């Protein structure tokens, strides 16, 4: 890459300028009947040196236009591409008329009509050729980088699937063990049986394919079972507020995306000891918010919950909702806030 930059910056402009000069000189001599070897050595040297000198800002100007085009993230249409080439032609023609025409006017028999046509045609040809070849190279580089990115995402997704398949063994084993324990509990111990039932529901839900969408109502029911289970072990002084939009019913989402934020809240709740959970349907998007009080001087939570955690949640969102989600977590005074927005 460094050698490529050195080539473009220092070695290519003189070559570019000499190609322009050689073709212009050849056509001019043919049309006027002149022979460049009959001209003085100092005049030829001056023209060549001047052409090499002005070629550096010329190439830099073309590179500036290419870099500006390269920074655009959207794929340009046919009209935009034509506009780019027209701009490149106009810039090249203006530069050639400002820098080369005066040289032609001061040498030989002055500026003739064919000198003006020759200079504009030749310089435009080389400029547009350089611009077009550079655009092709940039396009090939972008395609190559995109292909590498696609392969990386595919590999990350495969690794995630393997980890999830491996993790499914544990819920399945525990689910069977809980069924055995459930029937061993006496009938009069209703609370213990209810706890096992809710835990079984949670484990059963985790056996679903995490890459298959589910109705949002099923995800919220799973979340409610988790909340009910957590309430049994929490201090009764906990102030819990759950606000679920009734419009959230059959919209499809990917499972197990809400749990890490809620489990984080239960794990780190302290201080004033309250938790607020909200799920709203806002213009076709799920806006899920979780806030909880935390003890004073507590560092920002970054816990991992249910083997998923916030880091894994971010990776799953990148895979499942690329460039189409928002996840914000921040600590403000004595409370911690999380907001997740995904399309429905």
Buried (B, 14 or more C-beta within 10 A) or exposed (E): EEEEEEEBEEEBBBEBBBBBBBBBBEBBBEEEEBEEEEBEEEEBEBBBEBBBBBBBEBBEBBBEBBEEBBEEEEEEEEEEEEEBBEBBBEBBBEBBBEBBBEBBEEBBEEBBEEBBEBBBBBBBEBBBEBBEEBBEEBEEEEEEEEEEEEEEEEEEBEEBBEEBEEBBEEBBEBBEEBEEBBEEBEEEEEEEBEBBBBBBBBBBBBEBEBBEEBBBEBBBEBBBBBBEBBEEEBEEEBEBEBEBBEEBEEBEBBBBBBBBBBBBBBBBBBBEBBBBBBBBBEEEBBBBBBBBBBEEEEEEBEEBBBEBBBEBBBBBBBBBBEEEBEBEBEEEEBBBBBBBBBEB
